[in-house]
């Protein structure tokens, strides 16, 4: 190898490293923003009551307090489903027998819009449009196969990729 080829290899390696660092920064910003948004919402817990229980609470002497139900330190389950006021599923946290875990967020009509998963193929964050079509994928994906790069070398989709699709499912952009 001459010096030009060595220099070219070093530049390509550096560019790959910068792309990976950008992806990591984007994922970190999304996670931090999501955690920040989750911290903004704090609704008091709802306790279902009958009308008789509600009447009793209103007639209690002043200064008398009703004890809150005990808080559990750990909840263990295969699936947790959150519903809205109308009973529609809005979010679910699922662990399956294949070793994967999913956090699925749905819109008010019940359609899946975000899917955060960790599977045997690696982690991924998928954003879906109202029709259920994947529009953006961060992380590992099996939806996009290998492609031929500018140098004529076939590359398999990296587990650390960003992939964008149009409304018909056609690939618009991917990196790396």
N, C-alpha and C positions, 0 to 999 in steps of 0.2 A: 504494500500500500504506500502510495506517495503522500506527501504532506497535504495535498488538496483533498484527497479522499478522507484522510484522518480528520481534517478540519470540517468537511461536510458531515461526517458521522457525528462529530461533537455538536455541531449546530442542530442536526436533526434530533439528537438526544436531548439537548437543551429545550428545543421547541416542544417536544413531547412532555417534558417535565413541567414546562410553563402551562401547557394545556391542562394537565392533571391538577396543577395547583389552582388554576381558575375554576375547574369543576369543584374541587374541594371547597373553595371560597364560596361558590354559589350555593352549594348544599348547606354549608355552615350558616349563611345568611338566611336561607329559607327556614332552617331549623330554629334559629334564634328568633326570627320573626314569628314563627308559629308558637313558640313558647311564650313570647311576649304577648301575643294576642290571647292565648289561653289564660294567662295571668290576669287579663283585664276583666274577665267575666267571673263574677262571684254572686251567684244567686243563692238565697237561703234554701235549705233543704225543704222539700214539700213532704208533709206528713198527711196521708189520707185520713180524713175524719168523717164520722157520720154527723148528721145534723144535731142529734142529741148531744154528742160530745162537744160540738161547737157551742151549743147553748150553755152547757155546763161551764165551759171556759169563760164565757162572757159573764157568768154569775158568780165567779170565784171572788172571795174577798180580796181587797187590795193588799199587795205585799206578798200574797201567796203565789209561788212560782211552780209551774209544771216541769217535771224533770224531762230532759231531752232523752231520746233513745240512745243506747250505748253505741259508740263508734267502734267498728272493727278495725284492727290494725292491718290485717291481711285478708284479702278476698282471693280465693283460688277458684278458677273456673276455666272451662275450655272455650267459652264464648261469653262476651258481654255485649249487650245491645242497648243503645240509648235511643229513646223515642221522643218525639216532640209532643206538644199538648194534644194533638189530634191522634196520637198513637202510631204515627208513621215512623218507621225505622230511619234514623238520621245518621247513626254511626255504629260500627260494630268492631270489636276487637276479637280476633279469632286465632286459635292455634290448631293446626291440623295434625293428623297422624304422620304426615310425611316430614315433619320437622319445620314447617313453615309457619310464620306468624304474619297476620294481616291487620291493618287498621284501615277500615273502609268508611269513607264519608259520603253521605248522600245529600242531594238537594231536597227542597220541600216536597217535590213530587215523588220522592223515593228512588230516583235514579242515581246510580253510583257516579260520583264526580271525581273523587280522589281515592287512590289505592296506594298505601304505603306497605311494602312487604319485605320480608326477609325470607328467602327460600334457598334451596340448594344451589341455584344459579347465582345467588348473591342478592344484595339489597336493591330495591328499586322504588321510585316514586313516580306514579302515573297519574296524569291529569286527563280526564275524559270530558268530551263535550256533552250537550244535552241528549244527543242521539246514542251515547254510549261508545262513541269512537275515540280511541286513544289519540290524543293530540300532542302531548309532551311526555317524554319518558326521561327520567334522570336515573342513572345507575345501570344495572344489568337489564338486558332485554333479549327475548328470543323472537321478537317481531321483525327484527332486521337481520338479515343474513350477512354473509361476507360480501365485500365489494373489492374492486380493483382500484388501487390508488394511482397517482400520477406516474409512478415509476413502473407500473405494470405488475405490481406484486399484489396478490390476493390477501386481503386482511379480514380476519374474523371480527365481529362486533366485540368491542372491549367491554368488560364489566363496569367500567367507569366512563359511560358515554352519555351524551345529551342527544336526543332524537326528537325531531319535530315532524308532525304529519299535518296534511291539510284535511278538510272535512270529509274527503272521500277515502282517506287512509293512505294517500300517496305520500311517499317520503319527501319532505321539503329540505331537511337539514339534519346532519349528524356530525358529531365530533366525538372522539376520534374515529 
